[in-house]
Amino acid sequence: MQSVQILIAGINGALAVGLGAYGAHVLPQLPADLASLWNTASLFHLIHAAALVGVASFASMRPDRTPFSIAFALLILGTLLFSGSLYLRALTGLSLGTVTPIGGIALIAGWLAFAAAAFRR
């Protein structure tokens, strides 16, 4: 399972770097407010890609990997909803309403699940 998680984290990190570069080099004509959304999306995306590597690594050191798998899933979901909705809005102007804050809540829950995993044996 950790190999799959590390694979997902690596692909996610590559995607974050690629989308960040795309925003910097292909989308310079974006209005400032939309460029700011893109930058926020790519920053959160890259930070959480790195966090996924950490979560998967810690999981490999523990006999009970379930709490780490929950944290991993929440971080993936949060990144998809939070960064994904911001990328979409920056490109199209389309707002998905509460999807972005739900993604933020999933990210927070993922970090809390990761913290709670430290207390599981």
C-alpha positions as CSV (number, residue, x, y, z in Angstrom):
1,M,0.0,0.0,0.0
2,Q,2.8,2.4,0.8
3,S,4.3,1.9,-2.7
4,V,0.9,3.0,-4.2
5,Q,0.7,6.0,-1.8
6,I,4.3,7.1,-2.7
7,L,3.5,6.7,-6.4
8,I,0.4,8.8,-6.0
9,A,2.4,11.4,-4.0
10,G,5.1,11.5,-6.6
11,I,2.6,11.9,-9.5
12,N,0.8,14.6,-7.5
13,G,4.1,16.5,-6.9
14,A,5.0,16.3,-10.6
15,L,1.5,17.6,-11.5
16,A,1.8,20.4,-8.9
17,V,5.1,21.5,-10.4
18,G,3.8,21.3,-13.9
19,L,0.7,23.2,-13.2
20,G,2.7,25.9,-11.3
21,A,5.0,26.2,-14.4
22,Y,2.0,26.3,-16.7
23,G,0.5,29.2,-14.7
24,A,3.8,31.1,-14.7
25,H,4.7,30.6,-18.3
26,V,1.5,30.0,-20.3
27,L,-1.0,32.0,-18.3
28,P,0.7,35.4,-17.8
29,Q,-2.2,37.1,-19.4
30,L,-4.6,36.2,-16.6
31,P,-6.1,39.1,-14.7
32,A,-4.4,39.7,-11.3
33,D,-7.3,38.2,-9.3
34,L,-7.3,35.0,-11.3
35,A,-3.5,34.7,-11.3
36,S,-3.7,35.0,-7.5
37,L,-6.1,32.0,-7.4
38,W,-3.8,30.0,-9.6
39,N,-0.8,30.8,-7.4
40,T,-2.8,29.8,-4.3
41,A,-3.9,26.6,-5.9
42,S,-0.4,25.6,-7.0
43,L,1.1,26.5,-3.6
44,F,-1.3,24.4,-1.7
45,H,-1.1,21.6,-4.3
46,L,2.7,21.4,-4.0
47,I,2.8,21.7,-0.2
48,H,0.3,18.9,0.2
49,A,2.1,16.7,-2.4
50,A,5.1,16.9,-0.1
51,A,2.9,16.1,2.9
52,L,1.6,13.0,1.1
53,V,5.2,11.7,0.9
54,G,5.6,12.2,4.6
55,V,2.3,10.5,5.5
56,A,3.1,7.5,3.3
57,S,6.6,7.3,4.8
58,F,5.4,7.4,8.4
59,A,2.8,4.8,7.5
60,S,5.5,2.4,6.5
61,M,7.0,2.6,10.0
62,R,3.9,1.7,11.9
63,P,2.1,-1.6,12.2
64,D,-1.4,0.0,12.2
65,R,-1.4,2.0,9.0
66,T,-5.1,2.8,9.0
67,P,-4.9,6.2,10.6
68,F,-2.2,7.2,8.0
69,S,-4.4,5.9,5.2
70,I,-7.2,8.1,6.4
71,A,-5.0,11.1,6.6
72,F,-3.6,10.3,3.1
73,A,-7.1,10.0,1.7
74,L,-8.3,13.3,3.3
75,L,-5.2,15.2,2.0
76,I,-5.8,13.8,-1.5
77,L,-9.5,14.7,-1.4
78,G,-8.8,18.1,0.0
79,T,-6.1,18.9,-2.6
80,L,-8.4,17.8,-5.4
81,L,-11.3,19.9,-4.1
82,F,-9.4,22.9,-2.9
83,S,-6.7,23.3,-5.6
84,G,-8.8,21.8,-8.3
85,S,-11.7,24.2,-7.8
86,L,-9.2,27.2,-7.8
87,Y,-7.5,26.0,-10.9
88,L,-10.9,25.7,-12.6
89,R,-12.0,29.1,-11.5
90,A,-8.8,30.7,-12.6
91,L,-9.1,29.1,-16.1
92,T,-12.8,29.5,-16.7
93,G,-14.1,32.0,-14.1
94,L,-16.6,29.3,-13.0
95,S,-17.0,29.1,-9.2
96,L,-18.1,25.8,-7.7
97,G,-19.6,27.4,-4.7
98,T,-18.8,25.6,-1.5
99,V,-16.4,23.1,-3.1
100,T,-13.3,25.2,-2.2
101,P,-14.0,25.5,1.5
102,I,-15.0,21.8,1.7
103,G,-11.6,21.0,0.2
104,G,-10.0,23.3,2.8
105,I,-11.9,21.5,5.6
106,A,-10.7,18.1,4.2
107,L,-7.1,19.4,4.2
108,I,-7.5,20.5,7.9
109,A,-9.1,17.1,8.7
110,G,-6.2,15.3,7.0
111,W,-3.6,17.2,9.1
112,L,-5.6,16.4,12.2
113,A,-5.9,12.8,11.3
114,F,-2.1,12.7,10.7
115,A,-1.5,14.3,14.1
116,A,-3.9,11.8,15.8
117,A,-2.1,8.9,14.1
118,A,0.9,9.7,16.4
119,F,-1.1,8.5,19.3
120,R,-2.2,5.1,17.8
121,R,0.0,2.1,18.4
